[in-house]
Amino acid sequence: MIRISTIFIAICMVLVAASLGLVLHAVAGFNGTESAIVALTALTFLILYNAVSMRLRDRSDVGGQIADLSRGTADLARQVAEFGRRLAAIEGRVVSANSTNSDRIQAVLGEINELGGLVKQLAISVASHEDLIASAAAAPPAPSVRPHPEPAEQPALAERASLHARPVPVAPVKPPASVVAVEAAPSRSQPQLLAAVKNAVEENRLDIYLQPMVTLPQRKVRFYEAVTRLRDDKEQILAADDFISVAEAGGLIGKIDHMVMLRCVQVLRRLMVRNKDVGVFCNVSAATLGNPANFSQCLDFLEANRALAPSFILEFRQATFRQLGPIEIENLAALSQRGYRFSIDHVTDLRIEPRDLADRGVRFIKVPAALLLDPKQASTADIHPSDLSDLLGRFGIDLIAEKIEGERAVVDLLDYDVRFGQGFLFAPPRPLRPEGASATGGAPATKESGASNGSSNTVPMPGPAAEPPMRATGNAALARRAAGPG
């Protein structure tokens, strides 16, 4: 775009050339043609002069700009060099820090691996010692061999033998009540067993035993399983495996399940007063799930206690889930919509579909420890037992190893990433303490104010006997056992 100064200069040059022509025509007496030629010559000279001067001026300006650009480039180069030096110093520090951290990590990993090897050796040594102690306790004591007595000792030995040959009166020893309670019930016919179960249900002789489920390896109580027992008119205990089939055949299982749910909810309410994170597993029969009348009664009760749904887990057998019909599926969906979660026990094989179970509301699966640690399962199951916990965890299902009876099983299950355990190693099923007495039959306990309605069927708070003693972690326990009593 032409600048205004350039236009002004051009106008001035034209005016100067025209003025020169007019002056020559008027003063010097040149004619019009000569005056015009002189004016054009002057104009051309002015144009050339202006162009040359502008070119020279532009050259000087470009030289100054080039000098400025050179100085700026030099400054930029110096700044880049400074930044490069600082970046090199920072990279050196980072590399040094990384090498130091890697050395520390390698040292810690080496110590952890060494400790792991020592713990495994300690566990193997403890297990071998336990096996030796068990075998020594099971073996009968060897009879002491004594050389033939001398003739001088024979009369004394004969007198001592005559004394030992006399009958010595022995006072009868009464077995403890706990031993009597767990003695096997005498064999009964089907009608007799059904009558005993019916009388026990009608007279409310139903007892709840609690067995804790602990976290591994901390062994902190996280859940309780409610185990049902019935007492006949002779105070003999009937286990669930003894009366479940008879109760289902006689149509009593629905009433039993409703009574068990009532007791479990009462126990859960009292447990949650002390610990909000505790949960209770309640077993439910397949017959109750498929019977519309019995299930409707249980559903109404569970609906009324919907606030306890996150901590109240309903437990079913694996065979029940494999034989679900349309009615059972609909009833499970109704329970799941109300927030209740399910557990599967009595697992006989590891052919498990976690996606289908998770879609139906299953959040726990209880597998016997012997089944998880059985080498044959690795070839017959769809997944290796060591990967089962991780697979179930992807679908929000926790694996619980049950029937744990030895420390060696705990060590092996920790390698399988099992988070929960249950078994006689931690605590056997124990009955709820009687109302007004401690769990061990000690001093009477104070009744709660809410139990002052005169009802004799209130479920008391399970005392300390219902919880296993505080245990150390698996490795610490093994080390302490190996070290012996202090």
C-alpha positions as semicolon CSV with decimal commas, in nm:
position;residue;x (nm);y (nm);z (nm)
1;M;0,000;0,000;0,000
2;I;0,140;0,345;-0,106
3;R;0,218;0,562;0,191
4;I;0,085;0,920;0,219
5;S;0,439;1,060;0,236
6;T;0,522;0,906;-0,102
7;I;0,211;1,062;-0,260
8;F;0,298;1,399;-0,108
9;I;0,655;1,382;-0,242
10;A;0,528;1,293;-0,591
11;I;0,285;1,587;-0,591
12;C;0,564;1,820;-0,480
13;M;0,795;1,696;-0,755
14;V;0,526;1,752;-1,020
15;L;0,460;2,103;-0,885
16;V;0,834;2,184;-0,887
17;A;0,877;2,061;-1,246
18;A;0,565;2,252;-1,363
19;S;0,679;2,569;-1,186
20;L;1,020;2,541;-1,352
21;G;0,859;2,509;-1,698
22;L;0,631;2,809;-1,638
23;V;0,921;3,022;-1,513
24;L;1,128;2,941;-1,825
25;H;0,833;3,015;-2,054
26;A;0,750;3,344;-1,887
27;V;1,094;3,479;-1,796
28;A;1,341;3,319;-2,037
29;G;1,108;3,335;-2,335
30;F;1,104;2,957;-2,407
31;N;0,814;2,839;-2,611
32;G;0,567;2,586;-2,475
33;T;0,743;2,278;-2,615
34;E;1,082;2,366;-2,480
35;S;0,935;2,459;-2,142
36;A;0,754;2,123;-2,128
37;I;1,074;1,928;-2,216
38;V;1,268;2,113;-1,944
39;A;0,988;2,046;-1,693
40;L;0,978;1,673;-1,779
41;T;1,358;1,654;-1,754
42;A;1,347;1,815;-1,411
43;L;1,068;1,579;-1,303
44;T;1,267;1,276;-1,419
45;F;1,573;1,397;-1,232
46;L;1,369;1,444;-0,915
47;I;1,217;1,098;-0,948
48;L;1,557;0,933;-0,990
49;Y;1,699;1,126;-0,697
50;N;1,409;1,023;-0,473
51;A;1,440;0,658;-0,575
52;V;1,816;0,645;-0,510
53;S;1,778;0,816;-0,173
54;M;1,501;0,579;-0,065
55;R;1,708;0,280;-0,171
56;L;2,003;0,400;0,032
57;R;1,783;0,469;0,331
58;D;1,624;0,121;0,307
59;R;1,968;-0,037;0,295
60;S;2,071;0,137;0,611
61;D;1,749;0,030;0,782
62;V;1,794;-0,335;0,677
63;G;2,148;-0,331;0,811
64;G;2,022;-0,208;1,147
65;Q;1,749;-0,472;1,153
66;I;2,001;-0,742;1,066
67;A;2,224;-0,623;1,349
68;D;1,931;-0,623;1,591
69;L;1,831;-0,973;1,472
70;S;2,186;-1,094;1,522
71;R;2,193;-0,958;1,874
72;G;1,852;-1,119;1,950
73;T;1,967;-1,451;1,807
74;A;2,278;-1,440;2,022
75;D;2,070;-1,368;2,333
76;L;1,834;-1,653;2,245
77;A;2,127;-1,889;2,195
78;R;2,264;-1,795;2,536
79;Q;1,923;-1,857;2,701
80;V;1,886;-2,193;2,525
81;A;2,232;-2,290;2,641
82;E;2,142;-2,193;2,998
83;F;1,819;-2,392;2,984
84;G;2,007;-2,688;2,842
85;R;2,258;-2,674;3,125
86;R;1,981;-2,659;3,386
87;L;1,791;-2,945;3,218
88;A;2,105;-3,158;3,213
89;A;2,155;-3,090;3,583
90;I;1,791;-3,185;3,659
91;E;1,818;-3,503;3,450
92;G;2,132;-3,594;3,639
93;R;1,954;-3,549;3,971
94;V;1,653;-3,754;3,853
95;V;1,876;-4,036;3,730
96;S;2,065;-4,032;4,058
97;A;1,742;-4,037;4,259
98;N;1,599;-4,320;4,043
99;S;1,912;-4,526;4,083
100;T;1,907;-4,469;4,459
101;N;1,538;-4,561;4,483
102;S;1,586;-4,869;4,266
103;D;1,872;-4,981;4,487
104;R;1,657;-4,933;4,795
105;I;1,364;-5,118;4,636
106;Q;1,589;-5,404;4,533
107;A;1,725;-5,424;4,885
108;V;1,372;-5,426;5,034
109;L;1,259;-5,688;4,782
110;G;1,556;-5,902;4,869
111;E;1,472;-5,877;5,239
112;I;1,104;-5,957;5,171
113;N;1,198;-6,261;4,963
114;E;1,435;-6,376;5,232
115;L;1,166;-6,331;5,499
116;G;0,917;-6,517;5,279
117;G;1,158;-6,807;5,245
118;L;1,218;-6,810;5,620
119;V;0,844;-6,802;5,690
120;K;0,783;-7,092;5,451
121;Q;1,062;-7,290;5,610
122;L;0,918;-7,209;5,952
123;A;0,569;-7,315;5,842
124;I;0,706;-7,644;5,703
125;S;0,900;-7,703;6,024
126;V;0,596;-7,627;6,241
127;A;0,376;-7,854;6,027
128;S;0,628;-8,137;6,052
129;H;0,650;-8,088;6,429
130;E;0,271;-8,098;6,455
131;D;0,263;-8,419;6,251
132;L;0,529;-8,572;6,475
133;I;0,342;-8,467;6,789
134;A;0,013;-8,602;6,651
135;S;0,172;-8,932;6,552
136;A;0,344;-8,959;6,892
137;A;0,016;-8,888;7,072
138;A;-0,173;-9,141;6,860
139;A;0,085;-9,419;6,905
140;P;0,025;-9,641;7,212
141;P;0,297;-9,626;7,476
142;A;0,550;-9,906;7,445
143;P;0,543;-10,148;7,739
144;S;0,845;-10,118;7,958
145;V;1,064;-10,428;7,946
146;R;1,201;-10,527;8,279
147;P;1,453;-10,806;8,330
148;H;1,354;-11,118;8,517
149;P;1,336;-11,041;8,889
150;E;1,588;-11,183;9,122
151;P;1,478;-11,461;9,362
152;A;1,500;-11,221;9,654
153;E;1,248;-10,987;9,493
154;Q;0,988;-11,254;9,407
155;P;0,803;-11,251;9,749
156;A;0,770;-10,873;9,740
157;L;0,644;-10,883;9,385
158;A;0,391;-11,152;9,471
159;E;0,257;-10,945;9,764
160;R;0,238;-10,634;9,541
161;A;0,051;-10,830;9,274
162;S;-0,199;-10,957;9,532
163;L;-0,265;-10,600;9,641
164;H;-0,324;-10,487;9,283
165;A;-0,554;-10,781;9,219
166;R;-0,802;-10,659;9,482
167;P;-1,096;-10,461;9,337
168;V;-1,073;-10,090;9,407
169;P;-1,403;-9,897;9,420
170;V;-1,410;-9,616;9,168
171;A;-1,660;-9,330;9,187
172;P;-1,859;-9,284;8,865
173;V;-1,746;-8,986;8,662
174;K;-2,021;-8,777;8,507
175;P;-1,929;-8,648;8,161
176;P;-1,946;-8,275;8,108
177;A;-2,270;-8,125;7,982
178;S;-2,106;-8,010;7,660
179;V;-1,997;-8,368;7,584
180;V;-2,347;-8,498;7,650
181;A;-2,491;-8,231;7,426
182;V;-2,281;-8,328;7,127
183;E;-2,332;-8,705;7,162
184;A;-2,495;-8,860;6,861
185;A;-2,869;-8,902;6,893
186;P;-2,995;-9,261;6,894
187;S;-3,117;-9,397;6,564
188;R;-3,482;-9,322;6,507
189;S;-3,732;-9,413;6,246
190;Q;-3,871;-9,154;6,007
191;P;-4,202;-9,110;6,196
192;Q;-4,023;-9,078;6,530
193;L;-3,781;-8,817;6,394
194;L;-4,067;-8,623;6,234
195;A;-4,260;-8,627;6,563
196;A;-3,951;-8,506;6,752
197;V;-3,897;-8,222;6,504
198;K;-4,265;-8,123;6,516
199;N;-4,267;-8,114;6,897
200;A;-3,943;-7,914;6,905
201;V;-4,084;-7,656;6,663
202;E;-4,416;-7,627;6,843
203;E;-4,248;-7,589;7,183
204;N;-3,989;-7,345;7,045
205;R;-3,690;-7,565;7,130
206;L;-3,483;-7,413;6,852
207;D;-3,131;-7,296;6,932
208;I;-2,902;-7,070;6,730
209;Y;-2,530;-7,138;6,728
210;L;-2,292;-6,877;6,589
211;Q;-1,968;-6,958;6,410
212;P;-1,746;-6,662;6,316
213;M;-1,591;-6,593;5,977
214;V;-1,260;-6,412;6,002
215;T;-1,044;-6,210;5,768
216;L;-0,718;-6,363;5,652
217;P;-0,446;-6,325;5,764
218;Q;-0,558;-6,077;6,033
219;R;-0,820;-6,320;6,175
220;K;-1,057;-6,041;6,266
221;V;-1,422;-6,143;6,301
222;R;-1,619;-6,002;6,008
223;F;-1,931;-6,222;5,982
224;Y;-2,119;-6,486;6,178
225;E;-2,302;-6,789;6,041
226;A;-2,618;-6,889;6,224
227;V;-2,630;-7,267;6,267
228;T;-2,966;-7,416;6,365
229;R;-3,008;-7,688;6,626
230;L;-3,325;-7,851;6,761
231;R;-3,372;-8,011;7,103
232;D;-3,611;-8,299;7,152
233;D;-3,807;-8,371;7,471
234;K;-3,499;-8,545;7,615
235;E;-3,276;-8,242;7,551
236;Q;-3,084;-8,428;7,282
237;I;-2,959;-8,203;7,005
238;L;-3,057;-8,258;6,643
239;A;-2,820;-8,109;6,388
240;A;-2,949;-7,943;6,072
241;D;-2,833;-8,231;5,850
242;D;-3,044;-8,467;6,063
243;F;-3,377;-8,286;6,050
244;I;-3,377;-8,071;5,733
245;S;-3,490;-8,348;5,498
246;V;-3,752;-8,469;5,748
247;A;-3,879;-8,113;5,803
248;E;-3,906;-8,055;5,428
249;A;-4,100;-8,378;5,382
250;G;-4,331;-8,294;5,672
251;G;-4,394;-7,934;5,561
252;L;-4,226;-7,782;5,868
253;I;-3,926;-7,622;5,699
254;G;-4,110;-7,297;5,622
255;K;-4,192;-7,241;5,989
256;I;-3,837;-7,332;6,090
257;D;-3,687;-7,087;5,838
258;H;-3,918;-6,811;5,959
259;M;-3,818;-6,874;6,321
260;V;-3,450;-6,880;6,226
261;M;-3,484;-6,550;6,037
262;L;-3,651;-6,393;6,339
263;R;-3,372;-6,506;6,571
264;C;-3,101;-6,401;6,326
265;V;-3,246;-6,052;6,286
266;Q;-3,263;-6,012;6,663
267;V;-2,902;-6,128;6,695
268;L;-2,791;-5,893;6,415
269;R;-2,958;-5,593;6,579
270;R;-2,777;-5,661;6,905
271;L;-2,445;-5,720;6,731
272;M;-2,470;-5,395;6,535
273;V;-2,498;-5,201;6,859
274;R;-2,128;-5,278;6,913
275;N;-2,003;-5,307;6,554
276;K;-2,173;-5,161;6,247
277;D;-1,959;-5,366;6,007
278;V;-2,067;-5,710;6,129
279;G;-2,292;-5,936;5,924
280;V;-2,494;-6,256;5,980
281;F;-2,539;-6,546;5,737
282;C;-2,880;-6,713;5,759
283;N;-2,946;-7,044;5,584
284;V;-3,265;-7,073;5,380
285;S;-3,407;-7,399;5,244
286;A;-3,489;-7,458;4,878
287;A;-3,839;-7,569;4,983
288;T;-3,905;-7,230;5,142
289;L;-3,783;-7,050;4,830
290;G;-4,018;-7,250;4,608
291;N;-4,325;-7,249;4,834
292;P;-4,538;-6,938;4,765
293;A;-4,709;-6,936;5,107
294;N;-4,390;-6,984;5,313
295;F;-4,192;-6,743;5,097
296;S;-4,461;-6,477;5,120
297;Q;-4,444;-6,492;5,500
298;C;-4,064;-6,466;5,499
299;L;-4,073;-6,187;5,239
300;D;-4,309;-5,979;5,451
301;F;-4,076;-6,020;5,748
302;L;-3,767;-5,929;5,542
303;E;-3,949;-5,630;5,394
304;A;-4,016;-5,504;5,746
305;N;-3,643;-5,534;5,826
306;R;-3,519;-5,393;5,499
307;A;-3,280;-5,156;5,678
308;L;-3,067;-5,458;5,779
309;A;-3,041;-5,592;5,425
310;P;-2,672;-5,495;5,368
311;S;-2,567;-5,696;5,677
312;F;-2,814;-5,986;5,652
313;I;-2,695;-6,247;5,400
314;L;-2,926;-6,529;5,292
315;E;-2,743;-6,854;5,227
316;F;-2,846;-7,129;4,983
317;R;-2,693;-7,457;4,873
318;Q;-2,511;-7,487;4,542
319;A;-2,760;-7,751;4,432
320;T;-3,044;-7,503;4,493
321;F;-2,895;-7,249;4,251
322;R;-2,838;-7,517;3,990
323;Q;-3,202;-7,628;4,003
324;L;-3,377;-7,292;4,006
325;G;-3,717;-7,285;3,845
326;P;-3,925;-6,986;3,732
327;I;-4,080;-6,941;4,078
328;E;-3,745;-6,958;4,257
329;I;-3,585;-6,712;4,012
330;E;-3,872;-6,468;4,062
331;N;-3,849;-6,497;4,440
332;L;-3,472;-6,441;4,434
333;A;-3,526;-6,132;4,220
334;A;-3,778;-6,002;4,474
335;L;-3,524;-6,042;4,755
336;S;-3,248;-5,882;4,548
337;Q;-3,468;-5,581;4,469
338;R;-3,505;-5,525;4,843
339;G;-3,128;-5,507;4,885
340;Y;-3,059;-5,855;5,024
341;R;-2,742;-6,038;4,921
342;F;-2,692;-6,412;4,883
343;S;-2,428;-6,668;4,966
344;I;-2,368;-7,019;4,831
345;D;-2,247;-7,305;5,050
346;H;-2,223;-7,686;5,024
347;V;-2,006;-7,641;4,714
348;T;-1,911;-7,980;4,569
349;D;-1,716;-7,871;4,260
350;L;-1,555;-7,558;4,114
351;R;-1,762;-7,538;3,796
352;I;-1,882;-7,188;3,876
353;E;-2,024;-6,919;3,647
354;P;-1,953;-6,596;3,839
355;R;-2,134;-6,369;3,592
356;D;-2,465;-6,554;3,628
357;L;-2,430;-6,569;4,006
358;A;-2,349;-6,199;4,031
359;D;-2,652;-6,112;3,815
360;R;-2,873;-6,303;4,062
361;G;-2,736;-6,118;4,366
362;V;-2,473;-6,363;4,492
363;R;-2,193;-6,184;4,679
364;F;-2,028;-6,472;4,870
365;I;-1,927;-6,829;4,786
366;K;-1,814;-7,067;5,060
367;V;-1,584;-7,343;4,938
368;P;-1,433;-7,611;5,166
369;A;-1,061;-7,564;5,216
370;A;-0,997;-7,928;5,123
371;L;-1,170;-7,872;4,789
372;L;-0,964;-7,560;4,715
373;L;-0,636;-7,732;4,805
374;D;-0,719;-8,058;4,625
375;P;-0,467;-8,104;4,338
376;K;-0,728;-8,294;4,134
377;Q;-0,943;-7,980;4,104
378;A;-0,676;-7,813;3,889
379;S;-0,743;-8,065;3,611
380;T;-1,120;-8,109;3,645
381;A;-1,231;-7,750;3,718
382;D;-1,277;-7,476;3,459
383;I;-1,023;-7,258;3,643
384;H;-0,727;-7,325;3,867
385;P;-0,825;-7,289;4,235
386;S;-0,548;-7,033;4,290
387;D;-0,716;-6,801;4,036
388;L;-1,070;-6,851;4,168
389;S;-1,060;-6,564;4,420
390;D;-0,939;-6,316;4,158
391;L;-1,203;-6,431;3,907
392;L;-1,486;-6,398;4,160
393;G;-1,356;-6,059;4,274
394;R;-1,397;-5,919;3,922
395;F;-1,771;-5,973;3,957
396;G;-1,799;-5,847;4,317
397;I;-1,807;-6,193;4,480
398;D;-1,595;-6,276;4,787
399;L;-1,452;-6,625;4,834
400;I;-1,480;-6,778;5,183
401;A;-1,280;-7,088;5,267
402;E;-1,472;-7,298;5,519
403;K;-1,392;-7,607;5,726
404;I;-1,037;-7,491;5,803
405;E;-0,887;-7,713;6,071
406;G;-0,508;-7,660;6,053
407;E;-0,247;-7,387;6,027
408;R;-0,097;-7,546;5,716
409;A;-0,426;-7,492;5,531
410;V;-0,418;-7,122;5,629
411;V;-0,067;-7,079;5,487
412;D;-0,169;-7,247;5,160
413;L;-0,491;-7,045;5,133
414;L;-0,299;-6,719;5,169
415;D;-0,116;-6,811;4,848
416;Y;-0,459;-6,843;4,683
417;D;-0,551;-6,484;4,789
418;V;-0,845;-6,601;5,002
419;R;-0,976;-6,309;5,210
420;F;-1,211;-6,487;5,454
421;G;-1,193;-6,812;5,648
422;Q;-1,422;-7,023;5,864
423;G;-1,361;-7,339;6,058
424;F;-1,285;-7,507;6,388
425;L;-0,931;-7,364;6,378
426;F;-1,075;-7,020;6,453
427;A;-1,383;-7,114;6,658
428;P;-1,648;-7,387;6,656
429;P;-2,020;-7,304;6,646
430;R;-2,114;-7,185;6,993
431;P;-2,461;-7,131;7,135
432;L;-2,584;-6,791;7,235
433;R;-2,542;-6,727;7,605
434;P;-2,858;-6,760;7,813
435;E;-3,034;-6,437;7,896
436;G;-2,900;-6,293;8,218
437;A;-2,581;-6,502;8,220
438;S;-2,243;-6,472;8,060
439;A;-2,133;-6,688;7,775
440;T;-1,931;-6,905;8,006
441;G;-2,190;-6,932;8,275
442;G;-2,041;-6,663;8,491
443;A;-2,196;-6,361;8,657
444;P;-2,538;-6,253;8,539
445;A;-2,547;-5,988;8,272
446;T;-2,765;-5,682;8,271
447;K;-3,076;-5,713;8,057
448;E;-3,144;-5,455;7,795
449;S;-3,429;-5,215;7,848
450;G;-3,588;-5,328;7,522
451;A;-3,637;-5,681;7,660
452;S;-3,875;-5,575;7,935
453;N;-4,187;-5,679;7,744
454;G;-4,214;-6,010;7,926
455;S;-4,130;-6,226;7,628
456;S;-3,919;-6,531;7,703
457;N;-3,803;-6,580;7,343
458;T;-3,578;-6,277;7,314
459;V;-3,238;-6,355;7,168
460;P;-2,962;-6,242;7,406
461;M;-2,647;-6,072;7,297
462;P;-2,375;-6,324;7,209
463;G;-2,099;-6,288;7,460
464;P;-1,727;-6,306;7,415
465;A;-1,748;-6,682;7,375
466;A;-1,912;-6,628;7,039
467;E;-1,600;-6,457;6,912
468;P;-1,264;-6,630;6,874
469;P;-0,978;-6,501;7,081
470;M;-0,761;-6,236;6,930
471;R;-0,503;-6,397;6,708
472;A;-0,190;-6,262;6,555
473;T;-0,129;-6,269;6,183
474;G;-0,043;-6,599;6,015
475;N;0,332;-6,541;5,999
476;A;0,352;-6,403;6,354
477;A;0,148;-6,694;6,486
478;L;0,377;-6,946;6,318
479;A;0,685;-6,769;6,453
480;R;0,539;-6,755;6,804
481;R;0,447;-7,123;6,795
482;A;0,794;-7,216;6,673
483;A;0,958;-7,009;6,947
484;G;0,750;-7,183;7,214
485;P;0,610;-7,026;7,533
486;G;0,810;-6,736;7,666
